Amino acid sequence: MAYSSLEACLLDLEQNGHLIRITEQVDPHLEMAAIHLRVFEQGGPAILFEHVKGSKFRAASNIFGTLERSQFIFRKTLPQVQQLIALKIDPTAAIKNPLKTLTALPAALNALPKKDPISKPVLYEEIQISDLPLIKHWPMDGGAFVTLPQVYTEDADAPGIGKSNLGMYRIQLDGNEYELNKEIGLHYQLHRGIGVHQTKANNKGQPLKVSCFVGGPPAHSVAAVMPLPEGMSEMNFAGVLAGKRFAYTYKDGFCVSTDADFVITGEVFPGENKPEGPFGDHLGYYSLQHSFPVMKVHKVYAKKNAIWAFTVVGRPPQEDTSFGQLIHAITGDAVSNEIPGLKEVHAVDAAGVHPLLLAIGSERYTPYLVNKTPAEILTIANHILGTGQLSLAKFVWITAAENKKDNNIDNKLSTHKVPEFFQHMMERMDLKRDVHFYTKTTMDTLDYSGDGLNTGSKVVMAAYGDKKRNLATQVPDAINKLNANAHIVIPGVIALNAAAVNVQSIQENLRGLGAKLLEEDGVFMLVITEDAGWMATTLNNFLWAGFTRVNPSNDIDGVDAFVENKHWGCTGPLIFNATIKKHHAPPVLKDEAVEKRVDAILSKYKL
């Protein structure tokens, strides 16, 4: 249904059993975040905090905590959004099915932003940053952050809402060197539209005007994180998903979302940066303190009885996982249709999203050859690494699915069935040929496995052809002799304790045994970690530690490895050094005292 406000959505959730109210006063310092995390872990409802210590405003979280709840929120508009995106992907659909196209017209009209000629509720009162719920999420965070912001900027070369950008870039409200109520931190990463806008403003020697919207119809938050097809703006999408046009006005030269609960306006001046962070982020580690643009606060507005929307991120899965699931449900094949030959792609949330990307492509280049080898999928992998936020992928595992049965794995192979996908690839990959490194390249800003901010390496692992081997389901004698507490993680993958071995010792002790271990024993990968037993406990432990802590060019080696004409390969199993290194960011950990307070608070509520 079309919600006119965040509160309308929350009331609808409450009436349908999807929301709880926390009536006690709660502390925004760690306590609110801890309550959110606990409720999310239990698959619980959305939360409305009615009394936030130090602020007169209420706060809401876990709004998008499950895919089912997100689908409930957008139950009236999701089909129309999916239809419009499908038409964008396949324009000929409008010709082939005109009646279907006509049913999409009402939704298309909502895509047009609507300028309000008069002041609206969000301008009800002018407040200060210190009046907001200053929520600190993790013990080592540098201050309070906005975690569901809709950050709006315009193109200096083409001002106005038509060429605007709406993105979810975290905002630091206090702490560090920021002058309270006058300055806030603006953190954004690689491949974000706001960077283009700031570059253009800088080139003109003028400040970039920024508006940060919080709250409002839930569709606006989703719009801020959507990877949209070329030519569709976030404002268009927000209107369609909300079931009502995106309403805006201008105040003192700043764009204001008139349906938002809060709006922070300000300017970013060329060359003016300050330390931002640390912040417990969605990879499960702290993003450390770095210099980022500082925003000079102009004014802060709030509607009457405004509600502060927030989320909490940490080691996945968290609420942002449900965001990803919703995006997939909305876009379907939109991303894969942008890359010729790509059938399916999955950024694995349990590995922190960007560290691990699984893909299925096509192999149509050489159908006349009997021996199947990766060809087209290597081209597709390069295209992936040159496309928008997909280019932030660190590991790309790519294969091709055929339309006929192939050794008991048919065209039902899916990147979303992670263990089966790994099995398919590890049974087929030629480690002498199919591992391709990209060194000294750009990395996700939040990934500290590399040798500096935004820098590191990537690897493409490709597999195509017939099954070559059966994967190990027990530890071979040669591995047990390493005395490294070896554990099978998944078939073909064995974890080893770092206290007993390192890459060099493994290579020395297994020299000459590589081909036997790989082809006869089925050992595809050895993973060095601090606790092999812990890594083998769950698939998610392996996905998280095994891929977030590895810089491919530095931390991947192999048994009986070689370099031939600058190409690296090995005849035996891969060796991943997935230990925590000195330059890595620390993982986020809960505060025990806060957890006890949360026990007491939530004991009164039925989740």
FIDRENVEX-210076 format. One line per 2 residues: number of its first residue (from 1); their letters; for each residue x, y, z of C-alpha. Coordinates in steps of 0.2 Angstrom, whole numbers, plus 5000, padded with zeros to 4 digits. Layout:
residues N
NUM = a = X/Y/Z ~ ... $
//
This chain:
residues 607
1 = ma = 5000/5000/5000 ~ 5005/5018/4998 $
3 = ys = 5012/5025/5014 ~ 5012/5044/5016 $
5 = sl = 5025/5043/5030 ~ 5036/5031/5041 $
7 = ea = 5023/5031/5055 ~ 5009/5025/5043 $
9 = cl = 5020/5011/5039 ~ 5024/5007/5057 $
11 = ld = 5006/5007/5062 ~ 5002/4995/5048 $
13 = le = 5016/4984/5053 ~ 5009/4984/5071 $
15 = qn = 4991/4981/5066 ~ 4997/4965/5057 $
17 = gh = 5009/4959/5071 ~ 5025/4964/5063 $
19 = li = 5031/4977/5076 ~ 5034/4979/5095 $
21 = ri = 5036/4995/5105 ~ 5050/4996/5118 $
23 = te = 5042/5007/5131 ~ 5056/5009/5143 $
25 = qv = 5069/5023/5141 ~ 5084/5015/5131 $
27 = dp = 5101/5022/5129 ~ 5107/5026/5112 $
29 = hl = 5125/5022/5118 ~ 5127/5003/5112 $
31 = em = 5110/4998/5121 ~ 5098/5002/5106 $
33 = aa = 5110/4993/5094 ~ 5111/4978/5105 $
35 = ih = 5092/4977/5106 ~ 5091/4978/5088 $
37 = lr = 5104/4964/5085 ~ 5096/4953/5097 $
39 = vf = 5078/4955/5089 ~ 5085/4952/5072 $
41 = eq = 5095/4937/5077 ~ 5078/4929/5083 $
43 = gg = 5069/4934/5067 ~ 5059/4946/5077 $
45 = pa = 5048/4961/5072 ~ 5051/4979/5068 $
47 = il = 5055/4989/5083 ~ 5049/5006/5089 $
49 = fe = 5059/5014/5103 ~ 5047/5026/5111 $
51 = hv = 5059/5034/5124 ~ 5077/5037/5118 $
53 = kg = 5088/5044/5132 ~ 5094/5062/5128 $
55 = sk = 5082/5065/5113 ~ 5063/5069/5112 $
57 = fr = 5062/5059/5096 ~ 5057/5041/5094 $
59 = aa = 5067/5029/5084 ~ 5063/5013/5073 $
61 = sn = 5074/4999/5067 ~ 5073/4982/5059 $
63 = if = 5059/4988/5048 ~ 5067/4978/5033 $
65 = gt = 5073/4964/5045 ~ 5065/4949/5034 $
67 = le = 5062/4948/5016 ~ 5044/4943/5021 $
69 = rs = 5041/4959/5030 ~ 5048/4969/5016 $
71 = qf = 5037/4961/5004 ~ 5022/4964/5015 $
73 = if = 5027/4983/5016 ~ 5027/4984/4997 $
75 = rk = 5014/4971/4994 ~ 5004/4983/4983 $
77 = tl = 5018/4991/4973 ~ 5031/4977/4970 $
79 = pq = 5022/4969/4955 ~ 5021/4986/4946 $
81 = vq = 5040/4989/4950 ~ 5045/4972/4944 $
83 = ql = 5035/4975/4928 ~ 5042/4992/4924 $
85 = ia = 5060/4986/4927 ~ 5056/4971/4916 $
87 = lk = 5051/4983/4902 ~ 5067/4993/4904 $
89 = id = 5076/4977/4902 ~ 5066/4972/4887 $
91 = pt = 5058/4987/4878 ~ 5051/4975/4865 $
93 = aa = 5039/4969/4878 ~ 5029/4984/4876 $
95 = ik = 5025/4980/4858 ~ 5023/4961/4861 $
97 = np = 5011/4964/4876 ~ 5003/4981/4875 $
99 = lk = 4989/4977/4887 ~ 5002/4972/4900 $
101 = tl = 5011/4989/4897 ~ 4995/4999/4899 $
103 = ta = 4993/4991/4917 ~ 5010/4998/4921 $
105 = lp = 5006/5016/4916 ~ 4998/5021/4933 $
107 = aa = 5014/5016/4942 ~ 5025/5025/4929 $
109 = ln = 5016/5041/4933 ~ 5021/5039/4951 $
111 = al = 5039/5039/4944 ~ 5038/5058/4941 $
113 = pk = 5044/5068/4956 ~ 5032/5081/4962 $
115 = kd = 5038/5099/4967 ~ 5028/5105/4982 $
117 = pi = 5024/5124/4981 ~ 5022/5126/5000 $
119 = sk = 5031/5121/5016 ~ 5027/5104/5021 $
121 = pv = 5028/5094/5037 ~ 5047/5091/5037 $
123 = ly = 5050/5109/5040 ~ 5039/5109/5055 $
125 = ee = 5053/5114/5067 ~ 5072/5118/5065 $
127 = iq = 5083/5108/5077 ~ 5101/5104/5080 $
129 = is = 5112/5088/5077 ~ 5113/5086/5096 $
131 = dl = 5094/5084/5097 ~ 5094/5069/5087 $
133 = pl = 5095/5051/5094 ~ 5114/5050/5093 $
135 = ik = 5115/5031/5092 ~ 5132/5023/5094 $
137 = hw = 5132/5005/5088 ~ 5148/4996/5093 $
139 = pm = 5161/4999/5107 ~ 5175/5005/5096 $
141 = dg = 5164/5017/5085 ~ 5171/5034/5083 $
143 = ga = 5154/5042/5087 ~ 5136/5041/5082 $
145 = fv = 5131/5038/5064 ~ 5116/5039/5053 $
147 = tl = 5114/5021/5046 ~ 5099/5023/5035 $
149 = pq = 5102/5040/5027 ~ 5096/5045/5010 $
151 = vy = 5110/5057/5004 ~ 5104/5068/4990 $
153 = te = 5116/5078/4978 ~ 5114/5087/4961 $
155 = da = 5125/5088/4946 ~ 5134/5105/4945 $
157 = da = 5133/5104/4926 ~ 5115/5100/4926 $
159 = pg = 5106/5107/4942 ~ 5089/5100/4947 $
161 = ig = 5081/5084/4952 ~ 5083/5077/4935 $
163 = ks = 5101/5072/4936 ~ 5102/5070/4955 $
165 = nl = 5109/5056/4965 ~ 5102/5048/4980 $
167 = gm = 5113/5036/4989 ~ 5115/5028/5006 $
169 = yr = 5132/5034/5012 ~ 5135/5034/5031 $
171 = iq = 5135/5050/5041 ~ 5145/5053/5057 $
173 = ld = 5136/5065/5068 ~ 5148/5068/5082 $
175 = gn = 5165/5063/5089 ~ 5183/5064/5082 $
177 = ey = 5187/5082/5077 ~ 5169/5087/5072 $
179 = el = 5162/5103/5079 ~ 5145/5097/5086 $
181 = nk = 5130/5104/5078 ~ 5141/5113/5064 $
183 = ei = 5150/5098/5056 ~ 5147/5080/5051 $
185 = gl = 5157/5067/5042 ~ 5152/5061/5025 $
187 = hy = 5159/5043/5021 ~ 5157/5036/5003 $
189 = ql = 5166/5023/4994 ~ 5172/5019/4976 $
191 = hr = 5159/5018/4962 ~ 5147/5029/4970 $
193 = gi = 5137/5043/4961 ~ 5141/5056/4974 $
195 = gv = 5159/5056/4970 ~ 5155/5061/4952 $
197 = hq = 5145/5076/4959 ~ 5158/5081/4971 $
199 = tk = 5172/5081/4957 ~ 5161/5092/4946 $
201 = an = 5158/5104/4960 ~ 5177/5104/4964 $
203 = nk = 5181/5108/4946 ~ 5170/5123/4947 $
205 = gq = 5178/5128/4963 ~ 5161/5128/4972 $
207 = pl = 5154/5118/4987 ~ 5143/5103/4984 $
209 = kv = 5126/5105/4992 ~ 5121/5090/5001 $
211 = sc = 5104/5085/5009 ~ 5102/5070/5020 $
213 = fv = 5085/5063/5022 ~ 5080/5051/5036 $
215 = gg = 5064/5042/5037 ~ 5049/5045/5026 $
217 = pp = 5041/5032/5016 ~ 5051/5016/5017 $
219 = ah = 5052/5016/4998 ~ 5064/5030/4999 $
221 = sv = 5077/5021/5010 ~ 5076/5006/4997 $
223 = aa = 5078/5018/4983 ~ 5095/5024/4990 $
225 = vm = 5103/5007/4989 ~ 5095/5001/4973 $
227 = pl = 5107/4996/4958 ~ 5095/5003/4945 $
229 = pe = 5096/5000/4926 ~ 5104/5014/4916 $
231 = gm = 5092/5029/4914 ~ 5081/5026/4929 $
233 = se = 5084/5038/4943 ~ 5082/5034/4962 $
235 = mn = 5068/5047/4962 ~ 5059/5039/4949 $
237 = fa = 5061/5022/4958 ~ 5056/5029/4975 $
239 = gv = 5040/5036/4968 ~ 5035/5019/4960 $
241 = la = 5039/5008/4975 ~ 5031/5020/4987 $
243 = gk = 5015/5021/4976 ~ 5016/5040/4977 $
245 = rf = 5027/5053/4968 ~ 5043/5058/4977 $
247 = ay = 5038/5075/4984 ~ 5051/5089/4986 $
249 = ty = 5054/5107/4988 ~ 5069/5119/4990 $
251 = kd = 5074/5128/5005 ~ 5089/5140/5005 $
253 = gf = 5094/5132/4989 ~ 5094/5114/4996 $
255 = cv = 5083/5101/4990 ~ 5071/5094/5004 $
257 = st = 5061/5078/5003 ~ 5045/5085/5010 $
259 = da = 5039/5067/5016 ~ 5055/5064/5026 $
261 = df = 5055/5064/5045 ~ 5072/5073/5046 $
263 = vi = 5082/5083/5034 ~ 5100/5088/5037 $
265 = tg = 5107/5101/5024 ~ 5125/5107/5022 $
267 = ev = 5139/5110/5010 ~ 5155/5100/5007 $
269 = fp = 5169/5112/5002 ~ 5184/5107/4990 $
271 = ge = 5198/5100/4999 ~ 5190/5100/5017 $
273 = nk = 5192/5083/5025 ~ 5192/5077/5043 $
275 = pe = 5195/5060/5051 ~ 5180/5049/5050 $
277 = gp = 5177/5032/5059 ~ 5180/5019/5066 $
279 = fg = 5163/5011/5062 ~ 5158/4993/5065 $
281 = dh = 5153/4989/5047 ~ 5144/4976/5037 $
283 = lg = 5160/4965/5034 ~ 5160/4961/5052 $
285 = yy = 5175/4972/5056 ~ 5178/4990/5060 $
287 = sl = 5181/5001/5045 ~ 5196/5011/5053 $
289 = qh = 5198/5030/5054 ~ 5202/5039/5038 $
291 = sf = 5201/5056/5030 ~ 5184/5059/5022 $
293 = pv = 5174/5075/5017 ~ 5167/5085/5031 $
295 = mk = 5150/5093/5028 ~ 5147/5110/5035 $
297 = vh = 5129/5109/5043 ~ 5117/5123/5036 $
299 = kv = 5101/5118/5045 ~ 5092/5103/5052 $
301 = ya = 5073/5100/5051 ~ 5061/5088/5059 $
303 = kk = 5042/5085/5056 ~ 5030/5085/5070 $
305 = na = 5032/5068/5080 ~ 5046/5063/5069 $
307 = iw = 5054/5045/5070 ~ 5072/5042/5067 $
309 = af = 5075/5027/5056 ~ 5091/5017/5059 $
311 = tv = 5099/5000/5056 ~ 5114/4990/5063 $
313 = vg = 5127/4982/5053 ~ 5140/4969/5058 $
315 = rp = 5146/4952/5054 ~ 5133/4946/5041 $
317 = pq = 5119/4941/5040 ~ 5111/4957/5047 $
319 = ed = 5096/4968/5041 ~ 5106/4974/5026 $
321 = ts = 5105/4955/5020 ~ 5086/4957/5019 $
323 = fg = 5089/4973/5008 ~ 5099/4962/4996 $
325 = ql = 5086/4949/4996 ~ 5073/4962/4992 $
327 = ih = 5084/4970/4978 ~ 5086/4953/4970 $
329 = ai = 5067/4950/4971 ~ 5064/4967/4963 $
331 = tg = 5077/4967/4949 ~ 5077/4948/4945 $
333 = da = 5088/4947/4929 ~ 5092/4966/4928 $
335 = vs = 5110/4965/4932 ~ 5114/4949/4922 $
337 = ne = 5105/4957/4907 ~ 5117/4971/4906 $
339 = ip = 5132/4959/4903 ~ 5130/4948/4887 $
341 = gl = 5131/4930/4891 ~ 5129/4932/4910 $
343 = ke = 5115/4921/4917 ~ 5116/4924/4935 $
345 = vh = 5126/4933/4948 ~ 5127/4932/4967 $
347 = av = 5137/4943/4979 ~ 5138/4931/4994 $
349 = da = 5131/4941/5010 ~ 5139/4929/5022 $
351 = ag = 5156/4934/5015 ~ 5153/4952/5017 $
353 = vh = 5145/4954/4999 ~ 5160/4962/4989 $
355 = pl = 5173/4949/4994 ~ 5165/4934/4986 $
357 = ll = 5155/4934/4969 ~ 5148/4919/4961 $
359 = ai = 5143/4919/4943 ~ 5135/4908/4930 $
361 = gs = 5139/4913/4912 ~ 5138/4905/4894 $
363 = er = 5151/4896/4884 ~ 5146/4899/4865 $
365 = yt = 5163/4903/4858 ~ 5169/4886/4852 $
367 = py = 5154/4873/4852 ~ 5164/4863/4839 $
369 = lv = 5178/4858/4851 ~ 5177/4842/4861 $
371 = nk = 5188/4848/4875 ~ 5179/4861/4885 $
373 = tp = 5189/4875/4893 ~ 5184/4892/4900 $
375 = ae = 5183/4905/4886 ~ 5168/4916/4885 $
377 = il = 5166/4915/4904 ~ 5183/4924/4906 $
379 = ti = 5177/4938/4895 ~ 5161/4939/4906 $
381 = an = 5172/4939/4921 ~ 5182/4954/4914 $
383 = hi = 5165/4963/4911 ~ 5159/4959/4929 $
385 = lg = 5175/4968/4935 ~ 5172/4983/4925 $
387 = tg = 5153/4985/4929 ~ 5148/4997/4943 $
389 = ql = 5148/4990/4960 ~ 5151/4972/4954 $
391 = sl = 5169/4979/4950 ~ 5172/4979/4969 $
393 = ak = 5172/4960/4969 ~ 5188/4952/4976 $
395 = fv = 5184/4934/4972 ~ 5175/4930/4956 $
397 = wi = 5170/4911/4955 ~ 5162/4908/4938 $
399 = ta = 5156/4893/4928 ~ 5145/4890/4914 $
401 = ae = 5129/4880/4915 ~ 5123/4870/4900 $
403 = nk = 5105/4865/4895 ~ 5108/4847/4897 $
405 = kd = 5113/4836/4911 ~ 5131/4836/4915 $
407 = nn = 5137/4823/4927 ~ 5121/4824/4938 $
409 = id = 5122/4843/4939 ~ 5110/4850/4926 $
411 = nk = 5104/4867/4922 ~ 5097/4869/4940 $
413 = ls = 5114/4874/4945 ~ 5112/4891/4955 $
415 = th = 5124/4903/4963 ~ 5112/4905/4977 $
417 = kv = 5115/4886/4982 ~ 5132/4890/4988 $
419 = pe = 5139/4873/4993 ~ 5132/4865/4977 $
421 = ff = 5140/4879/4967 ~ 5157/4876/4975 $
423 = qh = 5156/4858/4973 ~ 5152/4860/4954 $
425 = mm = 5167/4871/4952 ~ 5180/4862/4962 $
427 = er = 5176/4846/4953 ~ 5180/4854/4937 $
429 = md = 5193/4867/4939 ~ 5211/4865/4932 $
431 = lk = 5222/4874/4945 ~ 5236/4874/4932 $
433 = rd = 5226/4885/4920 ~ 5210/4892/4928 $
435 = vh = 5216/4904/4942 ~ 5218/4922/4936 $
437 = fy = 5225/4936/4947 ~ 5223/4955/4945 $
439 = tk = 5236/4963/4956 ~ 5239/4981/4962 $
441 = tt = 5221/4986/4959 ~ 5206/4995/4967 $
443 = md = 5197/4987/4982 ~ 5181/4989/4992 $
445 = tl = 5185/5003/5004 ~ 5179/4992/5019 $
447 = dy = 5190/4978/5014 ~ 5206/4978/5024 $
449 = sg = 5214/4962/5017 ~ 5224/4973/5005 $
451 = dg = 5240/4983/5008 ~ 5231/5000/5009 $
453 = ln = 5214/5009/5008 ~ 5205/5005/4992 $
455 = tg = 5220/4994/4986 ~ 5224/4976/4985 $
457 = sk = 5221/4962/4972 ~ 5207/4951/4964 $
459 = vv = 5206/4934/4957 ~ 5195/4925/4945 $
461 = ma = 5193/4907/4947 ~ 5184/4899/4931 $
463 = ay = 5178/4881/4928 ~ 5170/4873/4913 $
465 = gd = 5170/4856/4906 ~ 5168/4838/4912 $
467 = kk = 5170/4833/4930 ~ 5188/4829/4934 $
469 = rn = 5188/4823/4952 ~ 5178/4817/4967 $
471 = la = 5180/4829/4982 ~ 5188/4823/4999 $
473 = tq = 5175/4820/5013 ~ 5189/4814/5025 $
475 = vp = 5206/4821/5029 ~ 5220/4811/5019 $
477 = da = 5235/4804/5029 ~ 5247/4816/5021 $
479 = in = 5237/4831/5028 ~ 5235/4823/5045 $
481 = kl = 5254/4821/5046 ~ 5255/4840/5047 $
483 = na = 5248/4839/5065 ~ 5238/4854/5062 $
485 = na = 5221/4849/5069 ~ 5214/4846/5051 $
487 = hi = 5195/4848/5048 ~ 5184/4845/5033 $
489 = vi = 5175/4861/5030 ~ 5165/4856/5015 $
491 = pg = 5169/4842/5003 ~ 5186/4847/4995 $
493 = vi = 5191/4860/5008 ~ 5201/4857/5024 $
495 = al = 5205/4869/5038 ~ 5222/4869/5047 $
497 = na = 5227/4878/5063 ~ 5239/4892/5060 $
499 = aa = 5249/4888/5076 ~ 5255/4872/5068 $
501 = vn = 5258/4877/5050 ~ 5261/4891/5038 $
503 = vq = 5261/4892/5019 ~ 5279/4888/5017 $
505 = si = 5279/4873/5029 ~ 5264/4866/5020 $
507 = qe = 5273/4867/5003 ~ 5289/4860/5010 $
509 = nl = 5280/4845/5018 ~ 5268/4841/5004 $
511 = rg = 5281/4844/4989 ~ 5278/4832/4976 $
513 = lg = 5262/4826/4983 ~ 5251/4839/4975 $
515 = ak = 5244/4830/4960 ~ 5239/4815/4971 $
517 = ll = 5231/4826/4984 ~ 5221/4835/4971 $
519 = ee = 5216/4822/4958 ~ 5216/4806/4969 $
521 = dg = 5212/4812/4986 ~ 5201/4826/4981 $
523 = vf = 5208/4840/4991 ~ 5205/4856/4982 $
525 = ml = 5209/4869/4995 ~ 5219/4870/5012 $
527 = vi = 5214/4885/5023 ~ 5225/4891/5037 $
529 = te = 5216/4899/5051 ~ 5217/4902/5070 $
531 = da = 5204/4889/5074 ~ 5201/4875/5061 $
533 = gw = 5187/4867/5072 ~ 5178/4884/5073 $
535 = ma = 5179/4887/5054 ~ 5172/4869/5050 $
537 = tt = 5157/4872/5062 ~ 5147/4881/5049 $
539 = ln = 5147/4886/5031 ~ 5146/4904/5036 $
541 = nf = 5161/4903/5046 ~ 5171/4898/5031 $
543 = lw = 5163/4910/5019 ~ 5167/4925/5032 $
545 = ag = 5184/4921/5038 ~ 5190/4912/5022 $
547 = ft = 5186/4927/5010 ~ 5187/4943/5020 $
549 = rv = 5204/4939/5027 ~ 5213/4935/5011 $
551 = np = 5221/4946/4999 ~ 5222/4935/4983 $
553 = sn = 5240/4940/4977 ~ 5247/4939/4994 $
555 = di = 5238/4925/5003 ~ 5234/4912/4990 $
557 = dg = 5247/4899/4985 ~ 5247/4881/4981 $
559 = vd = 5255/4864/4983 ~ 5268/4862/4969 $
561 = af = 5265/4879/4963 ~ 5274/4886/4947 $
563 = ve = 5275/4902/4936 ~ 5275/4900/4917 $
565 = nk = 5276/4915/4906 ~ 5270/4926/4920 $
567 = hw = 5255/4914/4923 ~ 5253/4906/4941 $
569 = gc = 5247/4889/4943 ~ 5248/4874/4954 $
571 = tg = 5247/4855/4952 ~ 5240/4852/4970 $
573 = pl = 5228/4860/4981 ~ 5226/4879/4984 $
575 = if = 5233/4886/5000 ~ 5223/4900/5008 $
577 = na = 5231/4910/5022 ~ 5215/4916/5030 $
579 = ti = 5223/4921/5047 ~ 5221/4939/5054 $
581 = kk = 5236/4949/5049 ~ 5243/4964/5059 $
583 = hh = 5236/4977/5046 ~ 5218/4970/5047 $
585 = ap = 5204/4979/5055 ~ 5198/4971/5071 $
587 = pv = 5181/4961/5071 ~ 5166/4969/5080 $
589 = lk = 5162/4961/5097 ~ 5148/4964/5108 $
591 = de = 5149/4972/5125 ~ 5145/4959/5139 $
593 = av = 5138/4972/5151 ~ 5126/4979/5138 $
595 = ek = 5121/4962/5133 ~ 5115/4959/5151 $
597 = rv = 5105/4975/5151 ~ 5097/4969/5135 $
599 = da = 5092/4952/5143 ~ 5083/4962/5156 $
601 = il = 5074/4973/5144 ~ 5068/4960/5131 $
603 = sk = 5063/4948/5145 ~ 5047/4958/5146 $
605 = yk = 5043/4956/5128 ~ 5037/4941/5118 $
607 = l = 5046/4940/5101 $
//
